[in-house]
Amino acid sequence: MSGFNLMEDKLSNAQIAWRAAQDLEDGSYVNLGIGFPEMIAKFQPEGRNVTYHTENGVLGFGRAPAEGEEDWDLINAGKKAITLNPGASFFHHADSFAMVRGGHLDLAVLGAYQVAQNGDLANWRVGSKGVPAVGGAMDLVHGARRVAVVTDHVTKDGGPKLVEECTFPLTGVGCVTRVYTSLAVIDIAEGRFVLRDKLPAISLEELQAVTGARLHIEGEVGAIVVPEGI
């Protein structure tokens, strides 16, 4: 055992977002889910052109405005103030969802309560608790060409979020292809979790112990090394 401390040595949300941002493809159209996934745009690599879409009807929005300079007629789906990049457009809510359902998005990145080894996603309701509010996620997971997830590797009580089978109500079936967690980067291929990258400090045995389904190894496992200051 390496002595890895799960609570102290894992990646922060910002660091997970940074790692996910490294895989943004130049020229892609991307929807970032409300909350944690929105952080990914902050770490978009220099020189990489990405057009961001938000369900309430904006395409090509830019960074958040400085405090005090917000125009509250310009917001994203999370009700956060945005700016517009050159060439940006805004349109009816129905047209926005037509873009999603028509397969015009290259990538959607969402948060998760659970991800199953076959790519099932549960991210809108925990059991019977809470207000039913799946929102646009159910459209995004089947309209976007690829769906990725950013999440802590475990729940607040240490249970696995990557599981053999979801026990919470599903957002989508067989839709997730890659998961960025606080410990690893894991692909979903042929109904299996395939480990691509992990934190150097955690052993494979320790990582498997906090994962609710078998991790498969195909080739060399890369190391997640986050730049200082993130």
Secondary structure, 3 states (H helix, E strand, C coil): CCCCCHHHHCCCHHHHHHHHHCCCCCCEEEEECCCHHHHHHHHCCCCCCEEEEECCCEEEECCCCCCCCCCCCCECCCCCECCEEEEEEECCHHHHHHHHHCCCCCEEEECCCEEECCCCEECCCCCCCCCCCCCCHHHHHHHCCEEEEEECCECCCCCECEECCCCCCCCECCCCCEEEECCEEEEEECCEEEEEEECCCCCHHHHHHCCECCEEEEEEEEECCCCCCC
